[in-house]
Amino acid sequence: MIEISWGTPMTIFLPSEGRTQKITTIEQAHFWLQRAWPVSDRNRNIAIEKIDAVMDCLAPVGTARAAFLSAVDTAGYQMDSVASA
């Protein structure tokens, strides 16, 4: 399996757990969406579809990152601007 560059790591704040999670690879983002996401909504499903497309080399990474950020928002997570800076 080829590891696809995710770009700059994203750090999300998990308010219910009071901690952060750094997402460093597209595979890690995929795992979180599939196995550890608190809600199963449209934005999560779109993010999974976009990540799958990138992993199949059918879409640019930026589309998956944007979809992941939308899923972060609707899941009640927040981007940790301090940790991401």
PDB file of N, CA, C and O in Angstrom, chain B, residues numbered from 101:
ATOM      1  N   MET B 101       0.844  -1.182   0.000  1.00  0.00           N
ATOM      2  CA  MET B 101       0.000   0.000   0.000  1.00  0.00           C
ATOM      3  C   MET B 101       0.887   1.243   0.000  1.00  0.00           C
ATOM      4  O   MET B 101       1.856   1.330   0.754  1.00  0.00           O
ATOM      5  N   ILE B 102       0.551   2.172  -0.831  1.00  0.00           N
ATOM      6  CA  ILE B 102       1.270   3.433  -0.916  1.00  0.00           C
ATOM      7  C   ILE B 102       0.669   4.398   0.096  1.00  0.00           C
ATOM      8  O   ILE B 102      -0.548   4.571   0.151  1.00  0.00           O
ATOM      9  N   GLU B 103       1.533   5.029   0.901  1.00  0.00           N
ATOM     10  CA  GLU B 103       1.037   6.040   1.832  1.00  0.00           C
ATOM     11  C   GLU B 103       0.930   7.358   1.088  1.00  0.00           C
ATOM     12  O   GLU B 103       1.892   7.806   0.463  1.00  0.00           O
ATOM     13  N   ILE B 104      -0.230   7.973   1.155  1.00  0.00           N
ATOM     14  CA  ILE B 104      -0.502   9.215   0.441  1.00  0.00           C
ATOM     15  C   ILE B 104      -0.280  10.386   1.386  1.00  0.00           C
ATOM     16  O   ILE B 104      -0.776  10.392   2.513  1.00  0.00           O
ATOM     17  N   SER B 105       0.468  11.373   0.918  1.00  0.00           N
ATOM     18  CA  SER B 105       0.739  12.541   1.750  1.00  0.00           C
ATOM     19  C   SER B 105      -0.554  13.271   2.087  1.00  0.00           C
ATOM     20  O   SER B 105      -1.341  13.592   1.196  1.00  0.00           O
ATOM     21  N   TRP B 106      -0.770  13.527   3.348  1.00  0.00           N
ATOM     22  CA  TRP B 106      -1.951  14.214   3.858  1.00  0.00           C
ATOM     23  C   TRP B 106      -1.689  15.706   3.957  1.00  0.00           C
ATOM     24  O   TRP B 106      -2.617  16.494   4.136  1.00  0.00           O
ATOM     25  N   GLY B 107      -0.422  16.098   3.839  1.00  0.00           N
ATOM     26  CA  GLY B 107      -0.062  17.498   3.993  1.00  0.00           C
ATOM     27  C   GLY B 107       0.212  17.805   5.457  1.00  0.00           C
ATOM     28  O   GLY B 107       0.585  16.919   6.226  1.00  0.00           O
ATOM     29  N   THR B 108       0.030  19.041   5.832  1.00  0.00           N
ATOM     30  CA  THR B 108       0.259  19.468   7.206  1.00  0.00           C
ATOM     31  C   THR B 108      -0.674  18.721   8.153  1.00  0.00           C
ATOM     32  O   THR B 108      -1.881  18.676   7.914  1.00  0.00           O
ATOM     33  N   PRO B 109      -0.136  18.132   9.230  1.00  0.00           N
ATOM     34  CA  PRO B 109      -1.012  17.440  10.178  1.00  0.00           C
ATOM     35  C   PRO B 109      -2.078  18.376  10.749  1.00  0.00           C
ATOM     36  O   PRO B 109      -1.852  19.573  10.922  1.00  0.00           O
ATOM     37  N   MET B 110      -3.235  17.801  11.033  1.00  0.00           N
ATOM     38  CA  MET B 110      -4.334  18.547  11.652  1.00  0.00           C
ATOM     39  C   MET B 110      -4.472  18.075  13.093  1.00  0.00           C
ATOM     40  O   MET B 110      -4.375  16.881  13.375  1.00  0.00           O
ATOM     41  N   THR B 111      -4.695  19.006  13.991  1.00  0.00           N
ATOM     42  CA  THR B 111      -4.953  18.640  15.377  1.00  0.00           C
ATOM     43  C   THR B 111      -6.367  19.058  15.713  1.00  0.00           C
ATOM     44  O   THR B 111      -6.738  20.224  15.574  1.00  0.00           O
ATOM     45  N   ILE B 112      -7.156  18.083  16.159  1.00  0.00           N
ATOM     46  CA  ILE B 112      -8.537  18.379  16.535  1.00  0.00           C
ATOM     47  C   ILE B 112      -8.683  18.254  18.043  1.00  0.00           C
ATOM     48  O   ILE B 112      -8.057  17.406  18.678  1.00  0.00           O
ATOM     49  N   PHE B 113      -9.518  19.111  18.598  1.00  0.00           N
ATOM     50  CA  PHE B 113      -9.815  19.095  20.028  1.00  0.00           C
ATOM     51  C   PHE B 113     -11.094  18.309  20.234  1.00  0.00           C
ATOM     52  O   PHE B 113     -12.110  18.575  19.593  1.00  0.00           O
ATOM     53  N   LEU B 114     -11.036  17.346  21.127  1.00  0.00           N
ATOM     54  CA  LEU B 114     -12.180  16.501  21.448  1.00  0.00           C
ATOM     55  C   LEU B 114     -12.760  16.997  22.771  1.00  0.00           C
ATOM     56  O   LEU B 114     -12.319  16.559  23.834  1.00  0.00           O
ATOM     57  N   PRO B 115     -13.751  17.913  22.729  1.00  0.00           N
ATOM     58  CA  PRO B 115     -14.232  18.539  23.962  1.00  0.00           C
ATOM     59  C   PRO B 115     -14.786  17.554  24.984  1.00  0.00           C
ATOM     60  O   PRO B 115     -14.609  17.754  26.186  1.00  0.00           O
ATOM     61  N   SER B 116     -15.447  16.506  24.534  1.00  0.00           N
ATOM     62  CA  SER B 116     -16.032  15.562  25.488  1.00  0.00           C
ATOM     63  C   SER B 116     -14.959  14.785  26.251  1.00  0.00           C
ATOM     64  O   SER B 116     -15.207  14.291  27.350  1.00  0.00           O
ATOM     65  N   GLU B 117     -13.770  14.682  25.662  1.00  0.00           N
ATOM     66  CA  GLU B 117     -12.674  13.961  26.304  1.00  0.00           C
ATOM     67  C   GLU B 117     -11.622  14.900  26.883  1.00  0.00           C
ATOM     68  O   GLU B 117     -10.738  14.470  27.624  1.00  0.00           O
ATOM     69  N   GLY B 118     -11.720  16.185  26.543  1.00  0.00           N
ATOM     70  CA  GLY B 118     -10.772  17.168  27.049  1.00  0.00           C
ATOM     71  C   GLY B 118      -9.348  16.968  26.548  1.00  0.00           C
ATOM     72  O   GLY B 118      -8.394  17.292  27.254  1.00  0.00           O
ATOM     73  N   ARG B 119      -9.197  16.443  25.351  1.00  0.00           N
ATOM     74  CA  ARG B 119      -7.858  16.205  24.803  1.00  0.00           C
ATOM     75  C   ARG B 119      -7.838  16.498  23.311  1.00  0.00           C
ATOM     76  O   ARG B 119      -8.872  16.746  22.689  1.00  0.00           O
ATOM     77  N   THR B 120      -6.637  16.462  22.756  1.00  0.00           N
ATOM     78  CA  THR B 120      -6.485  16.669  21.323  1.00  0.00           C
ATOM     79  C   THR B 120      -6.061  15.371  20.650  1.00  0.00           C
ATOM     80  O   THR B 120      -5.547  14.452  21.288  1.00  0.00           O
ATOM     81  N   GLN B 121      -6.292  15.326  19.344  1.00  0.00           N
ATOM     82  CA  GLN B 121      -5.855  14.192  18.527  1.00  0.00           C
ATOM     83  C   GLN B 121      -5.212  14.755  17.269  1.00  0.00           C
ATOM     84  O   GLN B 121      -5.839  15.518  16.535  1.00  0.00           O
ATOM     85  N   LYS B 122      -3.977  14.383  17.023  1.00  0.00           N
ATOM     86  CA  LYS B 122      -3.279  14.832  15.819  1.00  0.00           C
ATOM     87  C   LYS B 122      -3.540  13.825  14.704  1.00  0.00           C
ATOM     88  O   LYS B 122      -3.307  12.628  14.868  1.00  0.00           O
ATOM     89  N   ILE B 123      -4.023  14.321  13.574  1.00  0.00           N
ATOM     90  CA  ILE B 123      -4.267  13.504  12.389  1.00  0.00           C
ATOM     91  C   ILE B 123      -3.118  13.784  11.426  1.00  0.00           C
ATOM     92  O   ILE B 123      -3.027  14.871  10.856  1.00  0.00           O
ATOM     93  N   THR B 124      -2.243  12.795  11.248  1.00  0.00           N
ATOM     94  CA  THR B 124      -1.029  13.014  10.460  1.00  0.00           C
ATOM     95  C   THR B 124      -1.055  12.356   9.087  1.00  0.00           C
ATOM     96  O   THR B 124      -0.285  12.740   8.206  1.00  0.00           O
ATOM     97  N   THR B 125      -1.930  11.366   8.888  1.00  0.00           N
ATOM     98  CA  THR B 125      -1.990  10.672   7.600  1.00  0.00           C
ATOM     99  C   THR B 125      -3.439  10.523   7.151  1.00  0.00           C
ATOM    100  O   THR B 125      -4.363  10.594   7.961  1.00  0.00           O
ATOM    101  N   ILE B 126      -3.620  10.319   5.870  1.00  0.00           N
ATOM    102  CA  ILE B 126      -4.971  10.111   5.342  1.00  0.00           C
ATOM    103  C   ILE B 126      -5.548   8.797   5.874  1.00  0.00           C
ATOM    104  O   ILE B 126      -6.758   8.676   6.068  1.00  0.00           O
ATOM    105  N   GLU B 127      -4.673   7.819   6.106  1.00  0.00           N
ATOM    106  CA  GLU B 127      -5.124   6.549   6.667  1.00  0.00           C
ATOM    107  C   GLU B 127      -5.652   6.734   8.089  1.00  0.00           C
ATOM    108  O   GLU B 127      -6.627   6.095   8.483  1.00  0.00           O
ATOM    109  N   GLN B 128      -5.009   7.604   8.846  1.00  0.00           N
ATOM    110  CA  GLN B 128      -5.471   7.889  10.207  1.00  0.00           C
ATOM    111  C   GLN B 128      -6.817   8.608  10.174  1.00  0.00           C
ATOM    112  O   GLN B 128      -7.703   8.294  10.969  1.00  0.00           O
ATOM    113  N   ALA B 129      -6.979   9.561   9.273  1.00  0.00           N
ATOM    114  CA  ALA B 129      -8.268  10.250   9.133  1.00  0.00           C
ATOM    115  C   ALA B 129      -9.360   9.243   8.773  1.00  0.00           C
ATOM    116  O   ALA B 129     -10.463   9.296   9.318  1.00  0.00           O
ATOM    117  N   HIS B 130      -9.053   8.339   7.865  1.00  0.00           N
ATOM    118  CA  HIS B 130     -10.008   7.304   7.453  1.00  0.00           C
ATOM    119  C   HIS B 130     -10.394   6.425   8.643  1.00  0.00           C
ATOM    120  O   HIS B 130     -11.573   6.135   8.847  1.00  0.00           O
ATOM    121  N   PHE B 131      -9.403   6.004   9.424  1.00  0.00           N
ATOM    122  CA  PHE B 131      -9.678   5.180  10.601  1.00  0.00           C
ATOM    123  C   PHE B 131     -10.605   5.904  11.567  1.00  0.00           C
ATOM    124  O   PHE B 131     -11.590   5.336  12.038  1.00  0.00           O
ATOM    125  N   TRP B 132     -10.284   7.162  11.860  1.00  0.00           N
ATOM    126  CA  TRP B 132     -11.104   7.929  12.803  1.00  0.00           C
ATOM    127  C   TRP B 132     -12.540   8.040  12.312  1.00  0.00           C
ATOM    128  O   TRP B 132     -13.476   7.844  13.087  1.00  0.00           O
ATOM    129  N   LEU B 133     -12.720   8.348  11.049  1.00  0.00           N
ATOM    130  CA  LEU B 133     -14.075   8.472  10.506  1.00  0.00           C
ATOM    131  C   LEU B 133     -14.826   7.144  10.551  1.00  0.00           C
ATOM    132  O   LEU B 133     -16.024   7.119  10.834  1.00  0.00           O
ATOM    133  N   GLN B 134     -14.139   6.057  10.276  1.00  0.00           N
ATOM    134  CA  GLN B 134     -14.784   4.740  10.230  1.00  0.00           C
ATOM    135  C   GLN B 134     -15.047   4.166  11.617  1.00  0.00           C
ATOM    136  O   GLN B 134     -16.101   3.574  11.851  1.00  0.00           O
ATOM    137  N   ARG B 135     -14.104   4.334  12.536  1.00  0.00           N
ATOM    138  CA  ARG B 135     -14.157   3.591  13.794  1.00  0.00           C
ATOM    139  C   ARG B 135     -14.369   4.430  15.055  1.00  0.00           C
ATOM    140  O   ARG B 135     -14.865   3.912  16.056  1.00  0.00           O
ATOM    141  N   ALA B 136     -14.008   5.694  15.028  1.00  0.00           N
ATOM    142  CA  ALA B 136     -14.003   6.466  16.267  1.00  0.00           C
ATOM    143  C   ALA B 136     -14.841   7.738  16.208  1.00  0.00           C
ATOM    144  O   ALA B 136     -14.773   8.566  17.117  1.00  0.00           O
ATOM    145  N   TRP B 137     -15.628   7.902  15.151  1.00  0.00           N
ATOM    146  CA  TRP B 137     -16.392   9.138  14.972  1.00  0.00           C
ATOM    147  C   TRP B 137     -17.664   9.084  15.812  1.00  0.00           C
ATOM    148  O   TRP B 137     -18.325   8.047  15.853  1.00  0.00           O
ATOM    149  N   PRO B 138     -18.024  10.188  16.489  1.00  0.00           N
ATOM    150  CA  PRO B 138     -19.183  10.155  17.392  1.00  0.00           C
ATOM    151  C   PRO B 138     -20.543  10.220  16.694  1.00  0.00           C
ATOM    152  O   PRO B 138     -21.561   9.874  17.293  1.00  0.00           O
ATOM    153  N   VAL B 139     -20.568  10.658  15.440  1.00  0.00           N
ATOM    154  CA  VAL B 139     -21.843  10.764  14.722  1.00  0.00           C
ATOM    155  C   VAL B 139     -21.699  10.160  13.328  1.00  0.00           C
ATOM    156  O   VAL B 139     -20.625  10.187  12.726  1.00  0.00           O
ATOM    157  N   SER B 140     -22.791   9.623  12.839  1.00  0.00           N
ATOM    158  CA  SER B 140     -22.818   9.113  11.470  1.00  0.00           C
ATOM    159  C   SER B 140     -23.772  10.009  10.694  1.00  0.00           C
ATOM    160  O   SER B 140     -24.977   9.762  10.642  1.00  0.00           O
ATOM    161  N   ASP B 141     -23.214  11.047  10.095  1.00  0.00           N
ATOM    162  CA  ASP B 141     -24.041  12.016   9.378  1.00  0.00           C
ATOM    163  C   ASP B 141     -23.542  12.177   7.944  1.00  0.00           C
ATOM    164  O   ASP B 141     -22.591  11.523   7.517  1.00  0.00           O
ATOM    165  N   ARG B 142     -24.198  13.046   7.235  1.00  0.00           N
ATOM    166  CA  ARG B 142     -23.877  13.269   5.818  1.00  0.00           C
ATOM    167  C   ARG B 142     -22.427  13.726   5.625  1.00  0.00           C
ATOM    168  O   ARG B 142     -21.742  13.241   4.724  1.00  0.00           O
ATOM    169  N   ASN B 143     -21.958  14.655   6.463  1.00  0.00           N
ATOM    170  CA  ASN B 143     -20.589  15.157   6.304  1.00  0.00           C
ATOM    171  C   ASN B 143     -19.549  14.070   6.555  1.00  0.00           C
ATOM    172  O   ASN B 143     -18.524  14.024   5.875  1.00  0.00           O
ATOM    173  N   ARG B 144     -19.803  13.202   7.517  1.00  0.00           N
ATOM    174  CA  ARG B 144     -18.897  12.077   7.766  1.00  0.00           C
ATOM    175  C   ARG B 144     -18.864  11.159   6.543  1.00  0.00           C
ATOM    176  O   ARG B 144     -17.794  10.750   6.093  1.00  0.00           O
ATOM    177  N   ASN B 145     -20.034  10.845   6.017  1.00  0.00           N
ATOM    178  CA  ASN B 145     -20.105   9.953   4.859  1.00  0.00           C
ATOM    179  C   ASN B 145     -19.410  10.547   3.639  1.00  0.00           C
ATOM    180  O   ASN B 145     -18.722   9.839   2.904  1.00  0.00           O
ATOM    181  N   ILE B 146     -19.588  11.839   3.428  1.00  0.00           N
ATOM    182  CA  ILE B 146     -18.910  12.511   2.310  1.00  0.00           C
ATOM    183  C   ILE B 146     -17.398  12.475   2.513  1.00  0.00           C
ATOM    184  O   ILE B 146     -16.650  12.220   1.570  1.00  0.00           O
ATOM    185  N   ALA B 147     -16.948  12.728   3.737  1.00  0.00           N
ATOM    186  CA  ALA B 147     -15.510  12.699   4.020  1.00  0.00           C
ATOM    187  C   ALA B 147     -14.928  11.314   3.738  1.00  0.00           C
ATOM    188  O   ALA B 147     -13.843  11.198   3.168  1.00  0.00           O
ATOM    189  N   ILE B 148     -15.647  10.268   4.136  1.00  0.00           N
ATOM    190  CA  ILE B 148     -15.180   8.906   3.851  1.00  0.00           C
ATOM    191  C   ILE B 148     -15.097   8.678   2.344  1.00  0.00           C
ATOM    192  O   ILE B 148     -14.121   8.110   1.853  1.00  0.00           O
ATOM    193  N   GLU B 149     -16.119   9.120   1.609  1.00  0.00           N
ATOM    194  CA  GLU B 149     -16.110   8.963   0.147  1.00  0.00           C
ATOM    195  C   GLU B 149     -14.930   9.697  -0.481  1.00  0.00           C
ATOM    196  O   GLU B 149     -14.255   9.158  -1.357  1.00  0.00           O
ATOM    197  N   LYS B 150     -14.682  10.934  -0.030  1.00  0.00           N
ATOM    198  CA  LYS B 150     -13.579  11.727  -0.593  1.00  0.00           C
ATOM    199  C   LYS B 150     -12.228  11.093  -0.267  1.00  0.00           C
ATOM    200  O   LYS B 150     -11.345  11.037  -1.122  1.00  0.00           O
ATOM    201  N   ILE B 151     -12.068  10.614   0.970  1.00  0.00           N
ATOM    202  CA  ILE B 151     -10.813   9.967   1.352  1.00  0.00           C
ATOM    203  C   ILE B 151     -10.608   8.697   0.539  1.00  0.00           C
ATOM    204  O   ILE B 151      -9.499   8.429   0.076  1.00  0.00           O
ATOM    205  N   ASP B 152     -11.666   7.914   0.362  1.00  0.00           N
ATOM    206  CA  ASP B 152     -11.562   6.707  -0.468  1.00  0.00           C
ATOM    207  C   ASP B 152     -11.127   7.059  -1.890  1.00  0.00           C
ATOM    208  O   ASP B 152     -10.296   6.364  -2.475  1.00  0.00           O
ATOM    209  N   ALA B 153     -11.682   8.130  -2.444  1.00  0.00           N
ATOM    210  CA  ALA B 153     -11.319   8.554  -3.801  1.00  0.00           C
ATOM    211  C   ALA B 153      -9.847   8.948  -3.872  1.00  0.00           C
ATOM    212  O   ALA B 153      -9.159   8.607  -4.833  1.00  0.00           O
ATOM    213  N   VAL B 154      -9.363   9.662  -2.861  1.00  0.00           N
ATOM    214  CA  VAL B 154      -7.949  10.046  -2.834  1.00  0.00           C
ATOM    215  C   VAL B 154      -7.071   8.805  -2.716  1.00  0.00           C
ATOM    216  O   VAL B 154      -6.052   8.697  -3.398  1.00  0.00           O
ATOM    217  N   MET B 155      -7.462   7.873  -1.858  1.00  0.00           N
ATOM    218  CA  MET B 155      -6.673   6.657  -1.669  1.00  0.00           C
ATOM    219  C   MET B 155      -6.639   5.806  -2.944  1.00  0.00           C
ATOM    220  O   MET B 155      -5.708   5.027  -3.148  1.00  0.00           O
ATOM    221  N   ASP B 156      -7.651   5.957  -3.795  1.00  0.00           N
ATOM    222  CA  ASP B 156      -7.683   5.273  -5.091  1.00  0.00           C
ATOM    223  C   ASP B 156      -7.074   6.128  -6.204  1.00  0.00           C
ATOM    224  O   ASP B 156      -7.165   5.777  -7.381  1.00  0.00           O
ATOM    225  N   CYS B 157      -6.448   7.261  -5.828  1.00  0.00           N
ATOM    226  CA  CYS B 157      -5.802   8.186  -6.766  1.00  0.00           C
ATOM    227  C   CYS B 157      -6.788   8.771  -7.778  1.00  0.00           C
ATOM    228  O   CYS B 157      -6.434   8.995  -8.935  1.00  0.00           O
ATOM    229  N   LEU B 158      -8.016   9.017  -7.344  1.00  0.00           N
ATOM    230  CA  LEU B 158      -9.047   9.568  -8.221  1.00  0.00           C
ATOM    231  C   LEU B 158      -9.413  11.014  -7.890  1.00  0.00           C
ATOM    232  O   LEU B 158     -10.212  11.625  -8.599  1.00  0.00           O
ATOM    233  N   ALA B 159      -8.839  11.566  -6.824  1.00  0.00           N
ATOM    234  CA  ALA B 159      -9.164  12.936  -6.411  1.00  0.00           C
ATOM    235  C   ALA B 159      -7.958  13.539  -5.697  1.00  0.00           C
ATOM    236  O   ALA B 159      -7.123  12.811  -5.159  1.00  0.00           O
ATOM    237  N   PRO B 160      -7.865  14.872  -5.692  1.00  0.00           N
ATOM    238  CA  PRO B 160      -6.762  15.520  -4.982  1.00  0.00           C
ATOM    239  C   PRO B 160      -6.974  15.487  -3.467  1.00  0.00           C
ATOM    240  O   PRO B 160      -8.106  15.469  -2.984  1.00  0.00           O
ATOM    241  N   VAL B 161      -5.874  15.478  -2.738  1.00  0.00           N
ATOM    242  CA  VAL B 161      -5.920  15.409  -1.276  1.00  0.00           C
ATOM    243  C   VAL B 161      -6.719  16.568  -0.683  1.00  0.00           C
ATOM    244  O   VAL B 161      -7.391  16.398   0.334  1.00  0.00           O
ATOM    245  N   GLY B 162      -6.653  17.738  -1.307  1.00  0.00           N
ATOM    246  CA  GLY B 162      -7.369  18.904  -0.779  1.00  0.00           C
ATOM    247  C   GLY B 162      -8.862  18.678  -0.629  1.00  0.00           C
ATOM    248  O   GLY B 162      -9.477  19.218   0.291  1.00  0.00           O
ATOM    249  N   THR B 163      -9.455  17.889  -1.518  1.00  0.00           N
ATOM    250  CA  THR B 163     -10.895  17.621  -1.403  1.00  0.00           C
ATOM    251  C   THR B 163     -11.194  16.787  -0.165  1.00  0.00           C
ATOM    252  O   THR B 163     -12.208  17.000   0.500  1.00  0.00           O
ATOM    253  N   ALA B 164     -10.318  15.843   0.145  1.00  0.00           N
ATOM    254  CA  ALA B 164     -10.506  15.015   1.336  1.00  0.00           C
ATOM    255  C   ALA B 164     -10.296  15.829   2.604  1.00  0.00           C
ATOM    256  O   ALA B 164     -11.036  15.673   3.576  1.00  0.00           O
ATOM    257  N   ARG B 165      -9.290  16.699   2.596  1.00  0.00           N
ATOM    258  CA  ARG B 165      -9.042  17.537   3.783  1.00  0.00           C
ATOM    259  C   ARG B 165     -10.231  18.454   4.052  1.00  0.00           C
ATOM    260  O   ARG B 165     -10.651  18.605   5.199  1.00  0.00           O
ATOM    261  N   ALA B 166     -10.774  19.065   3.000  1.00  0.00           N
ATOM    262  CA  ALA B 166     -11.927  19.961   3.169  1.00  0.00           C
ATOM    263  C   ALA B 166     -13.134  19.193   3.698  1.00  0.00           C
ATOM    264  O   ALA B 166     -13.843  19.678   4.580  1.00  0.00           O
ATOM    265  N   ALA B 167     -13.369  18.002   3.164  1.00  0.00           N
ATOM    266  CA  ALA B 167     -14.493  17.187   3.627  1.00  0.00           C
ATOM    267  C   ALA B 167     -14.278  16.748   5.074  1.00  0.00           C
ATOM    268  O   ALA B 167     -15.225  16.710   5.860  1.00  0.00           O
ATOM    269  N   PHE B 168     -13.042  16.417   5.426  1.00  0.00           N
ATOM    270  CA  PHE B 168     -12.734  16.021   6.801  1.00  0.00           C
ATOM    271  C   PHE B 168     -13.008  17.180   7.759  1.00  0.00           C
ATOM    272  O   PHE B 168     -13.564  16.977   8.838  1.00  0.00           O
ATOM    273  N   LEU B 169     -12.621  18.391   7.367  1.00  0.00           N
ATOM    274  CA  LEU B 169     -12.877  19.564   8.216  1.00  0.00           C
ATOM    275  C   LEU B 169     -14.371  19.794   8.424  1.00  0.00           C
ATOM    276  O   LEU B 169     -14.788  20.176   9.518  1.00  0.00           O
ATOM    277  N   SER B 170     -15.178  19.570   7.398  1.00  0.00           N
ATOM    278  CA  SER B 170     -16.633  19.689   7.552  1.00  0.00           C
ATOM    279  C   SER B 170     -17.153  18.645   8.530  1.00  0.00           C
ATOM    280  O   SER B 170     -18.027  18.934   9.348  1.00  0.00           O
ATOM    281  N   ALA B 171     -16.618  17.436   8.445  1.00  0.00           N
ATOM    282  CA  ALA B 171     -17.029  16.378   9.367  1.00  0.00           C
ATOM    283  C   ALA B 171     -16.601  16.697  10.797  1.00  0.00           C
ATOM    284  O   ALA B 171     -17.328  16.399  11.745  1.00  0.00           O
ATOM    285  N   VAL B 172     -15.428  17.299  10.953  1.00  0.00           N
ATOM    286  CA  VAL B 172     -14.961  17.722  12.283  1.00  0.00           C
ATOM    287  C   VAL B 172     -15.971  18.679  12.898  1.00  0.00           C
ATOM    288  O   VAL B 172     -16.331  18.550  14.068  1.00  0.00           O
ATOM    289  N   ASP B 173     -16.420  19.631  12.106  1.00  0.00           N
ATOM    290  CA  ASP B 173     -17.361  20.647  12.588  1.00  0.00           C
ATOM    291  C   ASP B 173     -18.686  20.032  13.030  1.00  0.00           C
ATOM    292  O   ASP B 173     -19.172  20.340  14.118  1.00  0.00           O
ATOM    293  N   THR B 174     -19.274  19.174  12.213  1.00  0.00           N
ATOM    294  CA  THR B 174     -20.587  18.623  12.559  1.00  0.00           C
ATOM    295  C   THR B 174     -20.507  17.560  13.651  1.00  0.00           C
ATOM    296  O   THR B 174     -21.522  17.228  14.264  1.00  0.00           O
ATOM    297  N   ALA B 175     -19.309  17.021  13.902  1.00  0.00           N
ATOM    298  CA  ALA B 175     -19.143  16.038  14.976  1.00  0.00           C
ATOM    299  C   ALA B 175     -19.011  16.708  16.338  1.00  0.00           C
ATOM    300  O   ALA B 175     -19.006  16.036  17.370  1.00  0.00           O
ATOM    301  N   GLY B 176     -18.904  18.043  16.339  1.00  0.00           N
ATOM    302  CA  GLY B 176     -18.739  18.748  17.604  1.00  0.00           C
ATOM    303  C   GLY B 176     -17.286  18.881  18.025  1.00  0.00           C
ATOM    304  O   GLY B 176     -16.989  19.371  19.114  1.00  0.00           O
ATOM    305  N   TYR B 177     -16.377  18.441  17.151  1.00  0.00           N
ATOM    306  CA  TYR B 177     -14.956  18.623  17.411  1.00  0.00           C
ATOM    307  C   TYR B 177     -14.563  20.023  16.956  1.00  0.00           C
ATOM    308  O   TYR B 177     -15.326  20.708  16.275  1.00  0.00           O
ATOM    309  N   GLN B 178     -13.373  20.427  17.341  1.00  0.00           N
ATOM    310  CA  GLN B 178     -12.875  21.741  16.951  1.00  0.00           C
ATOM    311  C   GLN B 178     -11.439  21.591  16.484  1.00  0.00           C
ATOM    312  O   GLN B 178     -10.700  20.739  16.978  1.00  0.00           O
ATOM    313  N   MET B 179     -11.054  22.416  15.539  1.00  0.00           N
ATOM    314  CA  MET B 179      -9.643  22.465  15.170  1.00  0.00           C
ATOM    315  C   MET B 179      -8.908  23.124  16.322  1.00  0.00           C
ATOM    316  O   MET B 179      -9.339  24.166  16.818  1.00  0.00           O
ATOM    317  N   ASP B 180      -7.824  22.541  16.745  1.00  0.00           N
ATOM    318  CA  ASP B 180      -7.024  23.096  17.832  1.00  0.00           C
ATOM    319  C   ASP B 180      -6.002  24.037  17.216  1.00  0.00           C
ATOM    320  O   ASP B 180      -4.926  23.610  16.798  1.00  0.00           O
ATOM    321  N   SER B 181      -6.342  25.318  17.162  1.00  0.00           N
ATOM    322  CA  SER B 181      -5.492  26.299  16.480  1.00  0.00           C
ATOM    323  C   SER B 181      -4.148  26.468  17.172  1.00  0.00           C
ATOM    324  O   SER B 181      -3.159  26.786  16.512  1.00  0.00           O
ATOM    325  N   VAL B 182      -4.086  26.264  18.475  1.00  0.00           N
ATOM    326  CA  VAL B 182      -2.813  26.393  19.186  1.00  0.00           C
ATOM    327  C   VAL B 182      -1.885  25.253  18.793  1.00  0.00           C
ATOM    328  O   VAL B 182      -0.712  25.477  18.494  1.00  0.00           O
ATOM    329  N   ALA B 183      -2.409  24.034  18.794  1.00  0.00           N
ATOM    330  CA  ALA B 183      -1.581  22.871  18.468  1.00  0.00           C
ATOM    331  C   ALA B 183      -1.262  22.804  16.987  1.00  0.00           C
ATOM    332  O   ALA B 183      -0.219  22.272  16.606  1.00  0.00           O
ATOM    333  N   SER B 184      -2.145  23.337  16.137  1.00  0.00           N
ATOM    334  CA  SER B 184      -1.932  23.274  14.692  1.00  0.00           C
ATOM    335  C   SER B 184      -0.984  24.345  14.199  1.00  0.00           C
ATOM    336  O   SER B 184      -0.440  24.227  13.102  1.00  0.00           O
ATOM    337  N   ALA B 185      -0.772  25.388  14.986  1.00  0.00           N
ATOM    338  CA  ALA B 185       0.064  26.507  14.545  1.00  0.00           C
ATOM    339  C   ALA B 185       1.529  26.169  14.593  1.00  0.00           C
ATOM    340  O   ALA B 185       2.367  27.004  14.254  1.00  0.00           O
TER     341      ALA B 185
END
